Structures are given as structure tokens and as C-alpha cells.
Amino acid sequence: MDFDVLSSDGSTVYLVSVERQGDRVLASCTCKAGDFGQLCKHQIGILSGQDDLLAPSDEDVRMKLSELVSQISDTKCASYVTEYLSAVAGLDEQKKRRDRAKRNLEKTLRQHL
């Protein structure tokens, strides 16, 4: 299945292709990382069903994305996507805590000068 996805700034459309072959899931993207054979955020987004990444299109594409996610739900790929997204969420929370602690420390140090 092929999906047109938007770049982060919305200025470029990339093509993400996903295919299930038995227990395997193959994915590619035409972004720079994908051109180098690396996993990219566009592939992860499509594999996890993030329809906000899709280029403007009709409702059929959103249904196709939902169908894809359902088709791969019993694969190791789907488990690893879930694990990855969970880890990223944990990192985001840790970064917020770090930044909050740094601001508080900076504020405290300025008060004592």
C-alpha cells in the first residue's frame, strides 16, 4: 500500500510504501533517510496509523491506512512500533522533567547572586 505523507513543515510530499509478506512487513519512504535505507518518522507514523501525516486526500486513504494497521497488527513489526512509541513518549517526559529542573535551578541560582 502506498501513502502520500507530508514533511514536517508541510512543504514536501513523500511516498511511504508498506507491504506485508507473510509474517514480514516491508516499508520504504522517499525522504532523505528513506533514500539511505533508514527507518524514518514517516514510516513509523504510517505503521502506527497516524493519519495526521497524510497529505490532503479523500476519506478512502484514511480507511486504507486503518486497514493497513489492522493487517499488520499481529506482526512483530506492530509490537516494535508500539514499543518504540512508548519509549519515545518516556523520553519526551524525561526531557520535560529535565528542562523543568534546569529552569528551577537557574531561577534559584539567580536569586542567590
VEXLO-817227 format. One record per atom (N, C-alpha, C, CB): x, y, z; residue in one letter. Coordinates in steps of 0.05 Angstrom, whole numbers, padded with zeros to 5 digits, always signed. Glycine has a CB too. Example, Ala and Ser with C-alpha at 12.3 -4.5 7.8 and 13.67 -1.06 7.14 Angstrom:
+00264-00114+00156A/+00246-00090+00156A/+00264-00066+00156A/+00226-00089+00181A/+00257-00045+00142S/+00273-00021+00143S/+00258+00001+00157S/+00282-00012+00114S/
//
This chain:
+00017-00023+00000M/+00000+00000+00000M/+00018+00025+00000M/-00019+00000+00024M/+00010+00044-00015D/+00025+00069-00017D/+00009+00092-00004D/+00031+00076-00047D/+00025+00110+00009F/+00013+00133+00023F/+00029+00158+00018F/+00010+00128+00053F/+00016+00179+00010D/+00030+00205+00008D/+00029+00218+00035D/+00016+00224-00014D/+00053+00225+00046V/+00055+00238+00072V/+00069+00264+00069V/+00070+00219+00092V/+00063+00282+00087L/+00075+00309+00087L/+00100+00310+00104L/+00055+00330+00097L/+00119+00327+00095S/+00143+00332+00111S/+00135+00348+00136S/+00164+00348+00094S/+00153+00350+00155S/+00146+00364+00180S/+00136+00392+00175S/+00171+00365+00197S/+00148+00407+00156D/+00139+00434+00151D/+00116+00435+00130D/+00162+00450+00141D/+00108+00413+00120G/+00085+00411+00101G/+00092+00420+00073G/+00064+00428+00111G/+00117+00424+00067S/+00125+00434+00040S/+00131+00412+00020S/+00149+00452+00043S/+00135+00388+00030T/+00143+00366+00012T/+00125+00342+00017T/+00172+00359+00016T/+00119+00327-00004V/+00103+00303-00001V/+00122+00279-00007V/+00079+00302-00021V/+00122+00260+00011Y/+00138+00236+00008Y/+00120+00212+00004Y/+00157+00231+00033Y/+00130+00192-00009L/+00115+00167-00013L/+00124+00146+00006L/+00117+00158-00043L/+00107+00136+00023V/+00113+00114+00041V/+00098+00089+00030V/+00104+00120+00071V/+00114+00068+00025S/+00103+00043+00015S/+00106+00022+00036S/+00117+00034-00012S/+00085+00007+00041V/+00085-00015+00061V/+00073-00039+00048V/+00069-00006+00087V/+00086-00062+00053E/+00077-00087+00042E/+00081-00109+00063E/+00092-00094+00016E/+00060-00125+00066R/+00063-00148+00084R/+00068-00173+00067R/+00037-00152+00101R/+00089-00187+00074Q/+00096-00213+00061Q/+00098-00234+00083Q/+00124-00211+00045Q/+00076-00249+00086G/+00075-00269+00107G/+00076-00255+00134G/+00097-00289+00104G/+00096-00263+00150D/+00100-00250+00177D/+00116-00225+00176D/+00112-00270+00196D/+00127-00219+00152R/+00145-00196+00149R/+00130-00172+00139R/+00168-00202+00130R/+00139-00148+00148V/+00128-00123+00138V/+00151-00108+00126V/+00114-00106+00161V/+00148-00099+00101L/+00168-00084+00087L/+00158-00055+00084L/+00176-00096+00060L/+00176-00036+00090A/+00168-00008+00087A/+00190+00008+00076A/+00159+00004+00115A/+00183+00029+00060S/+00203+00047+00049S/+00191+00075+00047S/+00213+00037+00021S/+00208+00095+00045C/+00199+00122+00043C/+00218+00137+00024C/+00199+00136+00071C/+00208+00157+00011T/+00224+00172-00008T/+00238+00197+00004T/+00207+00181-00031T/+00236+00200+00031C/+00250+00221+00044C/+00280+00215+00044C/+00240+00226+00073C/+00296+00234+00053K/+00325+00231+00053K/+00334+00206+00069K/+00339+00256+00064K/+00323+00203+00093A/+00330+00179+00110A/+00322+00154+00095A/+00317+00181+00138A/+00298+00154+00084G/+00289+00130+00070G/+00306+00124+00045G/+00260+00134+00061G/+00315+00145+00032D/+00333+00140+00009D/+00358+00126+00017D/+00340+00167-00004D/+00367+00129+00042F/+00391+00116+00052F/+00384+00089+00065F/+00405+00134+00072F/+00359+00081+00062G/+00351+00055+00073G/+00346+00055+00103G/+00371+00034+00067G/+00344+00079+00115Q/+00339+00081+00144Q/+00310+00083+00150Q/+00354+00105+00155Q/+00303+00074+00174L/+00275+00077+00184L/+00271+00107+00189L/+00270+00060+00209L/+00249+00117+00181C/+00243+00146+00185C/+00217+00150+00200C/+00243+00161+00158C/+00213+00175+00208K/+00188+00181+00223K/+00163+00178+00206K/+00190+00210+00234K/+00166+00180+00180H/+00143+00177+00162H/+00134+00148+00162H/+00150+00186+00134H/+00153+00129+00161Q/+00146+00101+00161Q/+00134+00093+00188Q/+00172+00084+00156Q/+00146+00103+00210I/+00135+00097+00236I/+00107+00108+00239I/+00154+00109+00258I/+00103+00132+00229G/+00077+00145+00230G/+00056+00129+00215G/+00078+00172+00219G/+00062+00120+00191I/+00043+00104+00176I/+00038+00077+00190I/+00053+00100+00147I/+00059+00064+00198L/+00056+00038+00211L/+00040+00040+00237L/+00084+00026+00218L/+00040+00063+00250S/+00025+00066+00275S/-00003+00079+00270S/+00040+00083+00294S/-00009+00085+00244G/-00036+00095+00238G/-00040+00124+00242G/-00055+00080+00253G/-00018+00140+00242Q/-00021+00169+00247Q/-00031+00183+00221Q/+00007+00181+00255Q/-00057+00186+00220D/-00069+00197+00195D/-00063+00227+00192D/-00098+00192+00195D/-00054+00240+00213D/-00047+00269+00210D/-00022+00273+00193D/-00043+00281+00238D/-00007+00252+00187L/+00016+00254+00169L/+00008+00253+00140L/+00035+00232+00175L/-00016+00244+00134L/-00025+00240+00106L/-00028+00267+00092L/-00051+00225+00105L/-00019+00268+00067A/-00024+00291+00050A/-00055+00293+00047A/-00009+00289+00023A/-00064+00318+00043P/-00093+00321+00039P/-00104+00302+00017P/-00100+00350+00032P/-00125+00288+00024S/-00136+00268+00006S/-00165+00262+00014S/-00119+00242+00005S/-00177+00243+00001D/-00204+00236+00008D/-00204+00216+00031D/-00219+00225-00016D/-00228+00210+00041E/-00231+00192+00064E/-00222+00164+00058E/-00260+00192+00073E/-00221+00156+00033D/-00213+00128+00026D/-00184+00123+00035D/-00215+00125-00005D/-00167+00143+00034V/-00139+00139+00042V/-00137+00134+00072V/-00122+00163+00034V/-00153+00148+00087R/-00154+00144+00116R/-00164+00115+00123R/-00172+00165+00130R/-00184+00106+00108M/-00194+00079+00111M/-00172+00059+00104M/-00219+00075+00095M/-00158+00065+00082K/-00136+00047+00074K/-00114+00045+00095K/-00124+00056+00047K/-00108+00067+00108L/-00089+00068+00130L/-00098+00051+00153L/-00083+00096+00139L/-00123+00054+00160S/-00135+00038+00182S/-00134+00008+00175S/-00164+00047+00187S/-00139+00002+00150E/-00138-00026+00141E/-00110-00037+00143E/-00148-00028+00112E/-00090-00021+00136L/-00062-00029+00138L/-00055-00036+00167L/-00043-00008+00127L/-00061-00018+00185V/-00055-00022+00213V/-00068-00048+00223V/-00064+00002+00230V/-00092-00053+00215S/-00105-00077+00222S/-00091-00102+00211S/-00135-00077+00213S/-00082-00100+00186Q/-00069-00123+00172Q/-00043-00130+00185Q/-00065-00116+00143Q/-00029-00111+00197I/-00003-00117+00208I/-00004-00119+00239I/+00017-00095+00201I/-00027-00118+00251S/-00030-00117+00280S/-00019-00142+00293S/-00058-00113+00288S/-00018-00165+00279D/-00008-00190+00292D/+00021-00195+00285D/-00026-00213+00282D/+00036-00176+00276T/+00064-00180+00269T/+00083-00169+00290T/+00070-00167+00242T/+00108-00178+00289K/+00128-00167+00307K/+00132-00137+00302K/+00155-00182+00303K/+00129-00130+00276C/+00132-00101+00269C/+00113-00084+00285C/+00126-00098+00239C/+00088-00092+00287A/+00068-00076+00303A/+00076-00074+00332A/+00040-00089+00300A/+00087-00096+00343S/+00096-00096+00371S/+00119-00077+00375S/+00104-00124+00380S/+00138-00077+00356Y/+00161-00060+00358Y/+00153-00030+00354Y/+00182-00068+00337Y/+00134-00025+00337V/+00124+00003+00333V/+00113+00012+00360V/+00103+00004+00311V/+00097-00004+00373T/+00085+00003+00398T/+00107+00008+00419T/+00066-00019+00408T/+00126-00010+00420E/+00149-00007+00439E/+00164+00018+00434E/+00168-00032+00437E/+00169+00024+00409Y/+00184+00049+00401Y/+00169+00074+00410Y/+00189+00049+00370Y/+00143+00075+00403L/+00127+00098+00410L/+00126+00102+00440L/+00099+00096+00399L/+00124+00080+00455S/+00124+00082+00484S/+00151+00093+00495S/+00119+00054+00496S/+00172+00084+00483A/+00199+00093+00492A/+00202+00123+00485A/+00221+00077+00478A/+00193+00131+00462V/+00195+00159+00455V/+00178+00177+00474V/+00185+00164+00425V/+00155+00167+00481A/+00138+00182+00500A/+00152+00185+00527A/+00111+00168+00503A/+00165+00163+00535G/+00180+00164+00560G/+00203+00184+00559G/+00191+00136+00567G/+00217+00185+00536L/+00239+00204+00533L/+00229+00232+00533L/+00254+00198+00507L/+00206+00237+00520D/+00194+00264+00519D/+00188+00273+00548D/+00169+00264+00502D/+00177+00255+00564E/+00170+00262+00591E/+00196+00268+00607E/+00154+00239+00605E/+00216+00252+00603Q/+00242+00256+00617Q/+00254+00283+00609Q/+00261+00233+00611Q/+00252+00290+00584K/+00263+00316+00574K/+00248+00339+00587K/+00261+00318+00544K/+00221+00336+00590K/+00205+00357+00603K/+00214+00360+00632K/+00175+00351+00601K/+00217+00337+00646R/+00226+00339+00674R/+00254+00351+00676R/+00226+00310+00686R/+00272+00344+00658R/+00299+00355+00658R/+00298+00386+00654R/+00316+00342+00636R/+00282+00394+00634D/+00280+00423+00628D/+00268+00438+00651D/+00263+00427+00603D/+00248+00427+00664R/+00235+00440+00687R/+00255+00442+00710R/+00210+00423+00697R/+00270+00421+00715A/+00290+00422+00737A/+00312+00442+00730A/+00303+00394+00741A/+00320+00444+00705K/+00340+00464+00697K/+00330+00492+00701K/+00349+00459+00668K/+00305+00497+00693R/+00294+00524+00697R/+00293+00531+00727R/+00266+00526+00685R/+00284+00512+00743N/+00283+00517+00772N/+00310+00522+00784N/+00269+00493+00786N/+00330+00507+00775L/+00357+00511+00784L/+00368+00538+00776L/+00376+00489+00774L/+00363+00546+00751E/+00372+00572+00741E/+00359+00594+00757E/+00366+00576+00712E/+00333+00592+00763K/+00319+00612+00778K/+00330+00614+00806K/+00289+00605+00779K/+00336+00591+00818T/+00347+00590+00846T/+00374+00603+00847T/+00348+00561+00855T/+00391+00597+00827L/+00418+00608+00827L/+00418+00638+00822L/+00435+00595+00805L/+00400+00648+00806R/+00398+00677+00801R/+00389+00692+00827R/+00379+00683+00778R/+00372+00679+00842Q/+00362+00692+00866Q/+00384+00694+00888Q/+00338+00675+00878Q/+00404+00678+00886H/+00425+00678+00907H/+00450+00694+00899H/+00433+00650+00913H/+00449+00707+00877L/+00472+00723+00868L/+00471+00751+00880L/+00475+00724+00838L/
//
